[in-house]
Amino acid sequence: MKKDEILSALQKEVATYNNIIATDKGDWIVKGFIDIYKNIYTISIDTKVVSKVIELLLIPAFERFAKNNDLILQLPPQQNFYPDLTFISKKTGEKFAVDIKSTFKDSDNKIKSMTLGAFTGYFRNRESTKNTLYPYKEYTEHLVLGVIYSQADKDPNEKTVYKIEELDKIESVIRDFKFFVQPKYRIASASPGSGNTKNIGSTNNLEKLINGSGVFSELGEEVYDDYWMYYLTNDMAKALEIPRPYTNLKTYLEYKERGINILEKHKIDIKKLTEEEDSSSEQEENNEN
């Protein structure tokens, strides 16, 4: 299975996931947590809690998807490891990273926020195995499986404890799910997530998320990689005691153009220096031999 094939297969797969996690009316099937005394405690609307529960609900579906497409599914060995899902082709050995991201709609065509993972650590050192199941460079494709939902009109009353017989009285905290799968670079923005985080932000436009038409979709993955591998936050630049090279795509272009212009001015000098370096290296090798 190649990267375009797994993308198409996953996009077709997630189109059925409303049947797994939602009722016919679009409400989430999860109402809360139950203890051994059959008490039900309403679930929080915290996005991290919601995201994890959705992931757990879908793991059997991911396992079936892997089996049906001649893939091996591997889950991360620890929390906060990248990615959430690793699919490995049994035929070619190619690895595909899938991160599950969820958030809620802020308005009709906007989401609240979504981050797409760190732009430091394993993202920059692509041979590293720290906090990642396999080195970043070993993955043929980096995909995001997104879950967008609406929050209930009323916040859940977390002080109320229900009995199992009262299950029908518990309101679902989220509803109206939309699933999508896109390559990570196609939905990334040119700004970090909220605050001074070292996470890549996503576009907050719902249509662009679903269609994979963010700012890097036309520029390509090479530009996305280059932009984020060398991006510095204010704190990172201060720690290095240098000015930030760029803060957005406009200043990134200016930064790149300055470098190209300087190199063009010194093209003859660089060629001469390169020839001298090659000659010096050859002489050193001869002396060693």
C-alpha positions in Angstrom: 0.0 0.0 0.0 1.4 3.4 -1.1 0.8 6.7 0.6 -1.9 7.8 -1.8 -3.6 4.5 -1.3 -3.7 4.6 2.5 -4.9 8.2 2.4 -7.8 7.3 0.1 -8.6 4.1 2.2 -8.6 6.0 5.5 -10.8 8.8 4.1 -13.3 6.2 3.0 -13.0 4.4 6.3 -13.7 7.4 8.6 -16.8 8.1 6.6 -18.4 5.2 8.6 -17.2 6.3 12.1 -20.4 8.2 13.0 -22.1 4.8 13.2 -19.5 3.8 15.9 -19.5 6.8 18.2 -22.9 8.5 17.6 -26.5 7.8 17.9 -28.9 8.2 15.0 -29.6 11.7 16.3 -25.9 12.6 16.2 -25.4 12.4 20.0 -22.2 10.9 21.5 -22.9 7.4 22.7 -20.7 8.0 25.8 -22.6 9.3 28.7 -20.0 9.0 31.5 -18.0 6.7 33.6 -19.4 3.8 35.6 -18.2 2.2 38.8 -18.7 -1.3 40.2 -21.7 0.0 42.2 -23.4 1.0 38.9 -23.0 4.7 39.6 -22.5 6.9 36.5 -20.4 10.0 36.6 -20.9 12.5 33.8 -17.9 12.9 31.4 -16.0 16.2 31.2 -16.0 18.3 28.1 -12.2 18.7 28.5 -10.8 18.2 24.9 -8.0 15.9 26.2 -10.5 13.6 27.9 -12.9 13.6 25.0 -10.0 12.9 22.5 -8.7 9.9 24.5 -12.2 8.3 24.9 -12.9 8.7 21.2 -9.5 7.1 20.4 -10.3 4.1 22.7 -13.7 3.7 21.0 -12.2 3.6 17.6 -9.2 1.2 18.2 -11.2 -1.9 17.2 -12.1 -0.2 14.0 -8.5 0.7 13.3 -7.6 -2.9 13.9 -10.2 -4.1 11.4 -8.9 -1.5 8.9 -5.4 -2.8 9.3 -6.5 -6.4 8.8 -8.6 -5.6 5.7 -5.8 -3.6 4.1 -2.9 -6.0 4.8 -1.4 -3.7 7.4 0.0 -4.1 10.9 -1.3 -1.7 13.5 1.1 -0.6 16.3 0.1 1.6 19.2 2.6 3.9 21.0 4.4 2.2 24.0 3.9 5.2 26.2 1.7 8.3 26.6 2.8 11.4 24.6 4.7 9.3 22.1 4.3 10.0 18.4 2.3 8.9 16.5 -1.1 7.7 17.9 -1.2 5.0 15.3 1.5 3.3 13.2 0.4 1.3 10.2 3.0 -0.9 8.5 2.5 -2.5 5.1 3.0 -6.2 5.3 4.2 -6.2 1.6 6.6 -3.3 1.5 7.4 -2.6 5.2 6.5 1.1 4.6 5.4 2.9 7.8 2.5 5.4 7.9 2.0 7.7 10.9 -1.5 8.7 11.9 -2.1 11.2 14.7 -5.7 11.6 16.1 -6.7 15.2 16.7 -10.0 16.4 17.9 -11.6 19.8 18.7 -14.9 21.5 18.7 -16.6 23.9 16.4 -16.4 27.5 17.5 -18.7 28.8 14.8 -20.3 27.4 11.6 -17.1 27.2 9.7 -14.4 27.6 12.3 -12.8 25.3 15.0 -11.6 26.4 18.4 -8.0 25.3 18.0 -5.9 22.3 16.9 -2.2 21.6 17.2 -0.4 19.1 15.0 2.6 18.0 17.2 5.9 19.5 18.1 8.2 21.3 15.7 11.2 20.5 17.9 12.6 17.2 19.1 12.0 14.3 16.8 10.6 16.6 14.1 14.0 18.3 13.7 16.2 15.4 14.6 14.6 12.9 12.3 16.8 10.0 13.3 15.9 10.3 17.0 13.7 7.7 18.8 13.0 10.0 21.7 9.2 10.2 22.3 8.5 8.5 18.9 7.8 4.9 18.1 10.1 5.0 15.0 12.3 7.9 13.8 10.3 10.5 12.0 12.2 9.9 8.7 11.2 6.3 8.6 7.5 7.2 8.0 6.5 7.4 4.4 3.5 9.6 5.3 2.4 11.7 8.3 -1.4 11.9 8.4 -3.9 13.5 10.7 -7.2 11.8 11.5 -9.4 14.7 12.7 -12.6 14.6 14.7 -14.6 17.8 14.8 -17.7 18.0 17.0 -20.2 20.5 18.6 -20.4 20.9 22.3 -23.7 20.6 24.1 -25.6 23.9 24.8 -25.4 23.3 28.5 -22.3 22.3 30.5 -22.6 18.9 32.2 -23.5 19.0 35.9 -20.5 17.0 37.1 -21.8 17.1 40.7 -24.7 14.8 39.8 -24.2 11.1 40.1 -26.7 8.9 38.2 -27.8 5.3 38.5 -27.7 2.9 35.6 -31.5 3.0 35.4 -31.2 6.8 34.8 -29.0 6.5 31.7 -31.6 8.0 29.4 -31.6 11.2 31.5 -28.0 11.9 30.9 -27.3 14.4 28.1 -24.4 13.8 25.8 -21.8 16.5 26.2 -20.9 16.5 22.5 -22.6 15.8 19.2 -22.6 16.3 15.4 -19.2 14.7 14.5 -17.2 15.3 11.3 -14.2 13.1 10.5 -11.4 13.8 8.0 -8.0 12.5 7.1 -5.3 14.7 5.5 -1.5 14.8 5.3 -0.3 16.9 8.2 1.4 19.5 6.0 -1.8 20.2 4.0 -3.7 21.4 7.1 -0.8 23.1 9.0 -0.8 26.9 9.5 2.3 29.1 9.6 1.8 29.9 13.3 2.3 27.8 16.4 -0.6 26.7 18.5 -1.9 29.0 21.2 0.5 30.7 23.6 4.2 30.2 23.4 3.8 26.5 22.6 6.3 24.6 20.4 3.5 22.9 18.6 2.6 23.4 15.0 -0.8 25.1 14.6 -3.5 24.0 12.2 -5.8 26.1 10.0 -8.9 26.9 12.0 -11.1 26.9 8.9 -13.3 23.8 8.9 -13.6 23.6 5.1 -9.9 23.8 4.7 -9.3 21.2 7.3 -11.6 18.7 5.7 -10.4 19.4 2.2 -6.7 19.7 3.1 -6.3 23.2 1.6 -4.2 25.0 4.3 -1.4 27.4 3.4 1.2 24.7 2.7 -1.0 22.6 0.5 0.1 24.4 -2.6 3.6 25.2 -1.4 4.4 21.5 -0.7 5.8 19.4 2.1 9.4 20.5 1.5 8.5 24.1 2.2 6.5 23.0 5.2 9.4 21.0 6.6 11.9 23.7 6.0 9.7 26.4 7.5 9.0 24.5 10.7 12.3 22.9 11.2 14.0 26.3 11.6 11.1 28.2 13.1 11.9 30.0 16.4 9.6 31.3 19.1 10.5 34.4 21.0 11.9 32.4 23.9 13.9 30.2 21.6 15.5 33.2 19.9 16.2 34.9 23.2 17.9 31.7 24.5 20.1 31.7 21.4 20.6 35.5 21.7 19.7 36.0 18.1 16.8 37.8 16.3 14.0 35.7 15.0 14.8 34.9 11.4 11.1 34.9 10.4 7.7 34.9 12.1 5.3 34.1 9.2 5.4 33.1 5.5 6.0 36.7 4.3 9.1 37.1 6.5 10.2 33.6 5.7 10.2 34.4 2.0 12.2 37.6 2.7 14.6 35.7 4.8 15.1 33.1 2.1 15.5 35.8 -0.6 18.1 37.6 1.4 20.1 34.4 1.6 19.8 33.7 -2.1 20.8 37.3 -3.0 23.9 37.2 -0.8 24.9 33.9 -2.3 24.4 35.2 -5.8 26.6 38.2 -5.1 29.4 35.9 -4.0 28.8 33.1 -6.5 32.3 33.4 -8.0 34.0 33.6 -4.5 32.0 30.5 -3.3 33.1 28.6 -6.4 36.7 29.5 -5.9 36.5 28.7 -2.1 34.9 25.3 -2.9 37.6 24.4 -5.4 40.3 25.4 -2.8 38.5 23.3 -0.1 38.3 20.3 -2.4 42.0 20.6 -3.3 42.9 20.9 0.4 40.8 17.9 1.3 42.4 15.8 -1.4 45.9 16.8 -0.3 45.1 15.8 3.3 43.8 12.4 2.2 47.0 11.8 0.2 49.1 12.8 3.2 47.2 10.4 5.4 47.7 7.5 2.9 
